[in-house]
């Protein structure tokens, strides 16, 4: 059985050299932490949510199941946690400690990335449509878009007359933005690995706005301090505006849902504060 690499929690396999990052992964109470396990129909794993510090067990996670094939089964669960410090024990493998907070000032310095695929055919290590219903993963990260990291471009064609006048035949403008991943403390390297993986998905939303990777760009690291495993990354993105607005509206409904009657509040065109 494998844990989907799109699950927004980190399970360290070994201790790395250098000083660990001080940043603690953060979620909001409205975020949905989707855990997916893919394996045989007869396999079973035990998953517990633990209170930190102290590794005190709180409850055992009850997985839903969906058969992908006659021999392969998806086990999945969504964690909605109240404010506190937690870790997840998955068959003896313990995740890095993460935090759930309702502090609006702290959440203002983060960005919620939500992502999905247009079908289950692209990957064998994740399921995005379960029994016909599309699911989005939630991954909250420190950072956001800075005004100083906008660049502008245009694609077009011009005609120059015999009098040296310029006639614009057509033109299409675009705006590229650099997303800054990490705050003044930086963040662990696996955040960039996860972002790079997420940007391979068909649909990626940053605080409710759809973006795509610009060409083949990947996260670029800035080292804050030697021998400290904490970095700030930048990633070139371009907003997706004109492709199927109706589909984007359907996605907004899926991503904003907390339960059958309540929805997350969203704001438009707000740049995240980076400190």
C-alpha positions as CSV (number, residue, x, y, z in Angstrom):
1,X,0.0,0.0,0.0
2,X,1.2,3.5,-0.8
3,X,0.4,6.9,0.7
4,X,-0.5,9.3,-2.2
5,X,2.3,11.9,-2.5
6,X,-0.4,14.5,-3.0
7,X,-1.5,14.0,0.7
8,X,-0.6,17.4,2.2
9,X,1.4,16.0,5.1
10,X,5.1,15.2,5.3
11,X,6.3,11.8,6.7
12,X,10.1,12.1,7.1
13,X,11.9,8.9,6.2
14,X,15.2,9.8,7.8
15,X,16.9,12.7,9.6
16,X,18.7,15.1,7.2
17,X,21.9,16.9,7.8
18,X,21.8,20.5,9.1
19,X,19.5,22.4,11.4
20,X,15.8,21.8,10.9
21,X,13.5,24.6,9.7
22,X,11.6,26.4,12.5
23,X,8.5,26.7,10.3
24,X,5.6,24.5,11.4
25,X,3.1,23.5,8.7
26,X,-0.1,25.4,9.2
27,X,-3.8,24.8,8.3
28,X,-7.0,26.7,9.0
29,X,-10.0,24.9,10.7
30,X,-11.9,25.1,7.4
31,X,-9.1,23.4,5.4
32,X,-9.7,19.7,4.5
33,X,-6.7,17.5,4.9
34,X,-7.3,14.7,2.4
35,X,-5.4,11.4,3.1
36,X,-5.3,8.8,0.4
37,X,-4.0,5.3,0.6
38,X,-3.8,3.0,-2.5
39,X,-3.3,-0.7,-2.2
40,X,-4.7,-4.2,-2.4
41,X,-8.2,-5.0,-1.3
42,X,-7.0,-7.1,1.7
43,X,-4.4,-4.6,3.0
44,X,-5.1,-2.5,6.1
45,X,-3.2,0.3,7.8
46,X,-3.9,1.9,11.2
47,X,-3.9,5.7,11.2
48,X,-4.1,7.8,14.4
49,X,-4.3,11.6,14.9
50,X,-2.1,12.5,17.9
51,X,-1.9,15.7,20.0
52,X,1.5,17.4,20.2
53,X,3.8,17.7,22.0
54,X,3.8,14.3,23.5
55,X,2.5,12.0,20.8
56,X,-0.8,11.6,22.7
57,X,-3.3,9.6,20.6
58,X,-6.6,11.5,20.1
59,X,-8.6,9.2,17.7
60,X,-8.2,6.6,15.1
61,X,-9.0,7.7,11.5
62,X,-11.8,5.8,9.9
63,X,-11.2,5.4,6.2
64,X,-13.8,5.3,3.4
65,X,-13.1,2.9,0.6
66,X,-13.6,2.9,-3.1
67,X,-12.5,0.1,-5.5
68,X,-10.4,1.4,-8.3
69,X,-10.2,-2.1,-9.9
70,X,-11.1,-5.6,-8.7
71,X,-7.7,-5.8,-7.0
72,X,-6.8,-2.2,-6.1
73,X,-8.7,-0.2,-3.4
74,X,-8.6,3.4,-2.4
75,X,-8.8,4.2,1.2
76,X,-9.4,7.9,1.9
77,X,-10.3,10.2,4.8
78,X,-10.7,13.9,5.3
79,X,-9.4,15.5,8.5
80,X,-11.2,18.6,9.8
81,X,-9.4,19.6,13.0
82,X,-9.9,22.3,15.6
83,X,-7.1,24.6,16.5
84,X,-4.1,22.9,18.1
85,X,-0.8,21.0,17.3
86,X,-1.1,17.6,15.8
87,X,0.8,14.8,14.0
88,X,-0.5,11.7,12.2
89,X,0.8,8.2,13.0
90,X,0.3,6.0,9.9
91,X,1.3,2.4,10.6
92,X,4.1,3.5,12.8
93,X,5.3,6.3,10.4
94,X,4.8,9.7,12.2
95,X,4.3,12.9,10.2
96,X,6.0,16.2,10.9
97,X,4.1,18.2,13.5
98,X,1.5,20.6,12.0
99,X,-0.7,23.3,13.4
100,X,-4.3,24.2,12.9
101,X,-5.1,27.8,13.8
102,X,-7.9,30.3,13.5
103,X,-5.6,33.3,14.0
104,X,-6.6,35.6,11.2
105,X,-3.2,37.5,11.3
106,X,-1.3,34.2,11.0
107,X,-3.5,32.9,8.2
108,X,-3.2,36.2,6.3
109,X,0.5,35.3,5.7
110,X,-0.5,32.0,4.1
111,X,-2.0,30.9,0.8
112,X,-4.4,28.0,0.3
113,X,-3.5,26.0,-2.8
114,X,-6.2,23.6,-4.0
115,X,-5.7,21.2,-6.8
116,X,-7.2,18.4,-8.8
117,X,-6.9,16.6,-12.2
118,X,-9.5,16.4,-15.0
119,X,-9.6,12.6,-14.7
120,X,-8.0,9.7,-12.9
121,X,-6.0,8.6,-16.0
122,X,-3.0,10.9,-15.5
123,X,-1.6,9.4,-12.3
124,X,-1.5,6.0,-10.6
125,X,-0.5,7.5,-7.2
126,X,-3.6,9.6,-6.6
127,X,-7.4,9.5,-7.2
128,X,-9.1,12.8,-8.0
129,X,-12.6,11.4,-9.0
130,X,-14.1,9.1,-6.4
131,X,-17.3,7.4,-7.5
132,X,-17.8,10.1,-10.1
133,X,-17.3,13.0,-7.7
134,X,-14.3,15.3,-8.2
135,X,-12.1,16.0,-5.1
136,X,-9.6,18.7,-4.5
137,X,-6.7,18.5,-2.1
138,X,-6.0,21.4,0.2
139,X,-2.4,22.5,0.8
140,X,-1.7,25.7,2.8
141,X,1.7,27.3,2.5
142,X,3.5,30.4,3.9
143,X,3.9,33.1,1.3
144,X,2.0,34.8,-1.5
145,X,2.3,37.2,-4.4
146,X,4.4,40.4,-4.1
147,X,3.6,43.4,-6.3
148,X,7.3,43.7,-7.1
149,X,7.3,40.2,-8.7
150,X,4.8,41.0,-11.5
151,X,6.1,41.0,-15.1
152,X,4.1,42.0,-18.3
153,X,4.3,40.6,-21.8
154,X,2.4,40.9,-25.1
155,X,2.0,38.7,-28.1
156,X,1.0,40.5,-31.3
157,X,1.7,41.6,-34.8
158,X,2.3,45.0,-36.2
159,X,2.5,46.6,-39.6
160,X,4.8,49.5,-40.5
161,X,3.5,51.8,-43.3
162,X,5.7,53.4,-45.9
163,X,5.4,56.5,-43.7
164,X,6.9,54.7,-40.7
165,X,3.6,54.7,-38.9
166,X,2.9,51.5,-36.8
167,X,-0.4,49.8,-37.2
168,X,-1.4,47.2,-34.5
169,X,-2.9,44.2,-36.3
170,X,-3.6,42.3,-33.2
171,X,-2.3,42.0,-29.7
172,X,-2.9,39.9,-26.5
173,X,-1.4,41.0,-23.2
174,X,-0.5,38.7,-20.3
175,X,0.8,39.1,-16.8
176,X,3.1,36.7,-15.1
177,X,3.6,36.6,-11.4
178,X,6.2,35.0,-9.1
179,X,4.7,33.2,-6.2
180,X,6.9,33.5,-3.1
181,X,6.9,30.3,-1.1
182,X,8.2,30.9,2.4
183,X,8.3,33.7,4.9
184,X,11.1,35.3,6.9
185,X,11.7,31.9,8.5
186,X,11.7,30.1,5.2
187,X,10.2,26.6,4.9
188,X,11.4,23.0,4.5
189,X,12.6,21.8,1.1
190,X,9.6,19.4,0.8
191,X,7.2,22.3,0.4
192,X,8.9,23.1,-3.0
193,X,8.9,19.5,-4.0
194,X,5.1,19.4,-3.2
195,X,4.5,22.7,-5.1
196,X,6.4,21.4,-8.2
197,X,4.2,18.2,-8.1
198,X,1.0,20.2,-7.6
199,X,1.7,22.4,-10.7
200,X,1.6,19.2,-12.8
201,X,-2.2,19.0,-12.1
202,X,-4.9,20.2,-14.5
203,X,-6.5,22.6,-12.1
204,X,-4.5,24.6,-9.5
205,X,-6.1,27.4,-7.5
206,X,-4.3,29.9,-5.3
207,X,-6.8,31.4,-2.8
208,X,-9.6,30.6,-5.3
209,X,-7.8,32.0,-8.4
210,X,-6.7,29.6,-11.0
211,X,-3.0,29.7,-12.1
212,X,-0.7,27.6,-14.3
213,X,3.0,27.1,-14.4
214,X,4.7,29.4,-16.8
215,X,6.3,27.2,-19.5
216,X,8.6,24.7,-17.8
217,X,9.6,26.8,-14.8
218,X,10.2,25.1,-11.4
219,X,10.6,26.5,-7.9
220,X,13.9,28.3,-7.5
221,X,15.5,28.3,-4.0
222,X,17.1,31.1,-2.0
223,X,19.2,29.9,0.9
224,X,18.5,32.0,4.0
225,X,21.4,30.7,6.1
226,X,24.1,28.0,5.6
227,X,23.5,24.6,7.2
228,X,19.8,25.6,8.0
229,X,17.3,23.5,6.1
230,X,14.9,26.4,5.5
231,X,14.5,28.2,2.2
232,X,12.4,30.7,0.3
233,X,11.3,29.7,-3.2
234,X,9.9,31.6,-6.2
235,X,7.8,30.1,-8.9
236,X,6.7,31.7,-12.2
237,X,2.9,31.5,-12.7
238,X,0.3,32.9,-15.0
239,X,-3.3,33.3,-14.1
240,X,-5.8,31.3,-16.2
241,X,-8.7,33.6,-17.0
242,X,-10.4,32.8,-20.3
243,X,-10.5,28.9,-20.3
244,X,-14.0,27.6,-19.5
245,X,-15.2,30.1,-16.8
246,X,-18.2,27.9,-16.2
247,X,-15.9,25.1,-15.1
248,X,-14.1,27.4,-12.8
249,X,-17.4,28.4,-11.1
250,X,-18.2,24.7,-10.6
251,X,-14.7,24.2,-9.0
252,X,-15.4,27.2,-6.7
253,X,-18.4,25.4,-5.3
254,X,-16.5,22.2,-4.7
255,X,-13.5,24.0,-3.1
256,X,-15.5,26.3,-0.9
257,X,-17.7,23.7,0.6
258,X,-17.4,23.0,4.4
259,X,-20.6,21.1,4.7
260,X,-23.9,21.0,2.9
261,X,-24.9,24.5,3.9
262,X,-21.8,26.4,4.8
263,X,-19.1,27.7,2.5
264,X,-15.7,29.3,3.0
265,X,-15.5,33.1,2.6
266,X,-13.4,34.2,-0.4
267,X,-12.0,37.5,-1.4
268,X,-11.1,38.7,-4.9
269,X,-7.8,40.0,-6.0
270,X,-6.2,40.2,-2.5
271,X,-2.4,39.8,-2.5
272,X,-1.2,37.9,0.5
273,X,0.9,39.7,3.1
274,X,4.5,38.3,3.2
275,X,6.5,39.1,6.4
